[in-house]
């Protein structure tokens, strides 16, 4: 299973415009949540981790859908 790691950057595509890609850096992690930082959000956001298709995913980040590890 792929897991989120602190210090790594992950990308997500927007639902409405598949050409729009945003990057998120994981700044903190617990067993059930991650805290991510984005260039579009002034403050880090805490997101709940879910397991989808055997991999960790974070709930909606800035309207970009799920962020996958």
VOFIFI-150633 format. One record per residue: residue number from 1; x, y, z of N, C-alpha, C in turn; residue in three letters. Coordinates in nm, 4 decimals. Example, Ala and Ser with C-alpha at 12.3 -4.5 7.8 and 13.67 -1.06 7.14 Angstrom:
<nodes>
{1,{1.3190,-0.5690,0.7800},{1.2300,-0.4500,0.7800},{1.3200,-0.3300,0.7800},'ALA'};
{2,{1.2850,-0.2250,0.7080},{1.3670,-0.1060,0.7140},{1.2900,0.0030,0.7870},'SER'};
</nodes>
This chain:
<nodes>
{1,{0.0842,-0.1172,0.0000},{0.0000,0.0000,0.0000},{0.0894,0.1245,0.0000},'UNK'};
{2,{0.0564,0.2205,-0.0859},{0.1278,0.3477,-0.0882},{0.0756,0.4360,0.0237},'UNK'};
{3,{0.1686,0.5029,0.0953},{0.1312,0.5901,0.2062},{0.1900,0.7289,0.1856},'UNK'};
{4,{0.1215,0.8297,0.2420},{0.1728,0.9656,0.2380},{0.2960,0.9764,0.3272},'UNK'};
{5,{0.3956,1.0532,0.2818},{0.5174,1.0730,0.3577},{0.5409,1.2221,0.3779},'UNK'};
{6,{0.5811,1.2590,0.5003},{0.6101,1.3988,0.5325},{0.7270,1.4471,0.4474},'UNK'};
{7,{0.7124,1.5681,0.3915},{0.8176,1.6269,0.3092},{0.8028,1.6003,0.1609},'UNK'};
{8,{0.7213,1.5045,0.1235},{0.6994,1.4745,-0.0182},{0.5894,1.5629,-0.0748},'UNK'};
{9,{0.5968,1.5874,-0.2059},{0.4975,1.6668,-0.2767},{0.4155,1.5749,-0.3665},'UNK'};
{10,{0.2840,1.5928,-0.3622},{0.1910,1.5137,-0.4429},{0.1095,1.6082,-0.5298},'UNK'};
{11,{0.0622,1.5591,-0.6426},{-0.0166,1.6434,-0.7334},{-0.1574,1.5865,-0.7504},'UNK'};
{12,{-0.2487,1.6760,-0.7863},{-0.3877,1.6380,-0.8103},{-0.4406,1.7202,-0.9261},'UNK'};
{13,{-0.5277,1.6604,-1.0059},{-0.5908,1.7305,-1.1177},{-0.7302,1.7757,-1.0796},'UNK'};
{14,{-0.7705,1.8872,-1.1345},{-0.9030,1.9439,-1.1086},{-1.0102,1.8630,-1.1823},'UNK'};
{15,{-1.1282,1.8480,-1.1185},{-1.2392,1.7778,-1.1840},{-1.2855,1.8501,-1.3099},'UNK'};
{16,{-1.2976,1.9813,-1.3025},{-1.3543,2.0600,-1.4133},{-1.2573,2.0789,-1.5287},'UNK'};
{17,{-1.1296,2.0981,-1.4997},{-1.0290,2.1252,-1.6021},{-0.9114,2.0310,-1.5798},'UNK'};
{18,{-0.9063,1.9243,-1.6558},{-0.8049,1.8210,-1.6357},{-0.6634,1.8729,-1.6605},'UNK'};
{19,{-0.6498,1.9862,-1.7281},{-0.5183,2.0450,-1.7525},{-0.4665,2.1224,-1.6316},'UNK'};
{20,{-0.5535,2.1529,-1.5365},{-0.5163,2.2271,-1.4174},{-0.4667,2.1298,-1.3104},'UNK'};
{21,{-0.3397,2.1433,-1.2741},{-0.2767,2.0544,-1.1775},{-0.2271,2.1376,-1.0598},'UNK'};
{22,{-0.2536,2.0912,-0.9373},{-0.2051,2.1600,-0.8186},{-0.1169,2.0646,-0.7388},'UNK'};
{23,{-0.0131,2.1202,-0.6783},{0.0785,2.0418,-0.5952},{0.0519,2.0680,-0.4482},'UNK'};
{24,{0.0646,1.9634,-0.3674},{0.0458,1.9716,-0.2238},{0.1651,1.9070,-0.1558},'UNK'};
{25,{0.2221,1.9748,-0.0556},{0.3322,1.9187,0.0221},{0.2788,1.8724,0.1568},'UNK'};
{26,{0.3112,1.7497,0.1947},{0.2696,1.6969,0.3246},{0.3659,1.7523,0.4294},'UNK'};
{27,{0.3129,1.8322,0.5234},{0.3968,1.8937,0.6262},{0.3855,1.8228,0.7608},'UNK'};
{28,{0.2792,1.7430,0.7798},{0.2590,1.6703,0.9046},{0.1698,1.5509,0.8752},'UNK'};
{29,{0.1873,1.4452,0.9548},{0.1072,1.3256,0.9338},{0.0800,1.2566,1.0660},'UNK'};
{30,{-0.0443,1.2078,1.0805},{-0.0784,1.1163,1.1889},{-0.1287,0.9901,1.1202},'UNK'};
{31,{-0.1734,0.8938,1.1974},{-0.2228,0.7708,1.1365},{-0.3489,0.7943,1.0539},'UNK'};
{32,{-0.4325,0.8907,1.0955},{-0.5610,0.9120,1.0287},{-0.5717,1.0420,0.9493},'UNK'};
{33,{-0.4743,1.1341,0.9633},{-0.4822,1.2620,0.8914},{-0.3463,1.3021,0.8359},'UNK'};
{34,{-0.3517,1.3912,0.7357},{-0.2308,1.4577,0.6873},{-0.2583,1.6077,0.6895},'UNK'};
{35,{-0.1531,1.6856,0.7037},{-0.1624,1.8299,0.6908},{-0.0838,1.8668,0.5671},'UNK'};
{36,{-0.1520,1.9355,0.4732},{-0.0902,1.9689,0.3449},{-0.0817,2.1196,0.3271},'UNK'};
{37,{0.0196,2.1608,0.2514},{0.0403,2.3010,0.2200},{0.0342,2.3161,0.0684},'UNK'};
{38,{-0.0371,2.4185,0.0235},{-0.0539,2.4449,-0.1191},{-0.0185,2.5908,-0.1462},'UNK'};
{39,{0.0253,2.6196,-0.2675},{0.0563,2.7590,-0.3001},{-0.0706,2.8437,-0.3092},'UNK'};
{40,{-0.1873,2.7798,-0.3240},{-0.3133,2.8526,-0.3388},{-0.3829,2.8799,-0.2059},'UNK'};
{41,{-0.3423,2.8144,-0.0994},{-0.4052,2.8318,0.0314},{-0.3048,2.8947,0.1269},'UNK'};
{42,{-0.3431,3.0006,0.1991},{-0.2491,3.0678,0.2887},{-0.2106,2.9851,0.4114},'UNK'};
{43,{-0.3011,2.9002,0.4588},{-0.2734,2.8180,0.5766},{-0.2747,2.6707,0.5388},'UNK'};
{44,{-0.1909,2.5890,0.6056},{-0.1963,2.4436,0.5815},{-0.3348,2.3892,0.6165},'UNK'};
{45,{-0.3755,2.2854,0.5453},{-0.5067,2.2240,0.5652},{-0.4892,2.0811,0.6152},'UNK'};
{46,{-0.5707,2.0426,0.7134},{-0.5685,1.9049,0.7635},{-0.6753,1.8251,0.6893},'UNK'};
{47,{-0.6362,1.7086,0.6393},{-0.7255,1.6242,0.5607},{-0.7291,1.4830,0.6166},'UNK'};
{48,{-0.8472,1.4229,0.6158},{-0.8648,1.2850,0.6626},{-0.8130,1.1882,0.5566},'UNK'};
{49,{-0.7436,1.0840,0.6003},{-0.6919,0.9821,0.5092},{-0.7965,0.8722,0.4929},'UNK'};
{50,{-0.8178,0.8310,0.3704},{-0.9075,0.7193,0.3382},{-0.8284,0.6186,0.2558},'UNK'};
{51,{-0.8736,0.4959,0.2547},{-0.8113,0.3922,0.1723},{-0.9023,0.3674,0.0526},'UNK'};
{52,{-0.8503,0.3894,-0.0675},{-0.9238,0.3652,-0.1913},{-0.8347,0.2807,-0.2820},'UNK'};
{53,{-0.8877,0.1698,-0.3289},{-0.8133,0.0766,-0.4151},{-0.6795,0.0368,-0.3531},'UNK'};
{54,{-0.6767,0.0217,-0.2212},{-0.5565,-0.0232,-0.1536},{-0.4505,0.0830,-0.1313},'UNK'};
{55,{-0.4786,0.2076,-0.1645},{-0.3832,0.3163,-0.1456},{-0.4440,0.4264,-0.0602},'UNK'};
{56,{-0.3581,0.5017,0.0092},{-0.4070,0.6136,0.0878},{-0.4472,0.7286,-0.0030},'UNK'};
{57,{-0.5588,0.7912,0.0304},{-0.6077,0.9085,-0.0400},{-0.6538,1.0096,0.0640},'UNK'};
{58,{-0.6428,1.1379,0.0302},{-0.6903,1.2430,0.1195},{-0.8164,1.3021,0.0602},'UNK'};
{59,{-0.9060,1.3454,0.1486},{-1.0315,1.4035,0.1024},{-1.0066,1.5319,0.0244},'UNK'};
{60,{-1.1121,1.5876,-0.0295},{-1.1081,1.7032,-0.1180},{-1.0091,1.8109,-0.0749},'UNK'};
{61,{-0.9174,1.8433,-0.1649},{-0.8186,1.9491,-0.1419},{-0.8449,2.0628,-0.2391},'UNK'};
{62,{-0.8971,2.1721,-0.1925},{-0.9195,2.2929,-0.2729},{-1.0019,2.2663,-0.3985},'UNK'};
{63,{-1.0978,2.1750,-0.3927},{-1.1807,2.1469,-0.5099},{-1.1132,2.0582,-0.6129},'UNK'};
{64,{-1.0004,1.9980,-0.5772},{-0.9250,1.9180,-0.6729},{-0.9553,1.7695,-0.6616},'UNK'};
{65,{-1.0538,1.7310,-0.5829},{-1.0848,1.5895,-0.5702},{-0.9919,1.5216,-0.4721},'UNK'};
{66,{-0.9692,1.3937,-0.4902},{-0.8855,1.3187,-0.3971},{-0.7389,1.3301,-0.4336},'UNK'};
{67,{-0.6580,1.3392,-0.3308},{-0.5132,1.3402,-0.3448},{-0.4650,1.1995,-0.3122},'UNK'};
{68,{-0.3960,1.1352,-0.4059},{-0.3526,0.9972,-0.3870},{-0.2049,0.9890,-0.3546},'UNK'};
{69,{-0.1720,0.8961,-0.2655},{-0.0305,0.8742,-0.2306},{0.0390,0.8014,-0.3431},'UNK'};
</nodes>
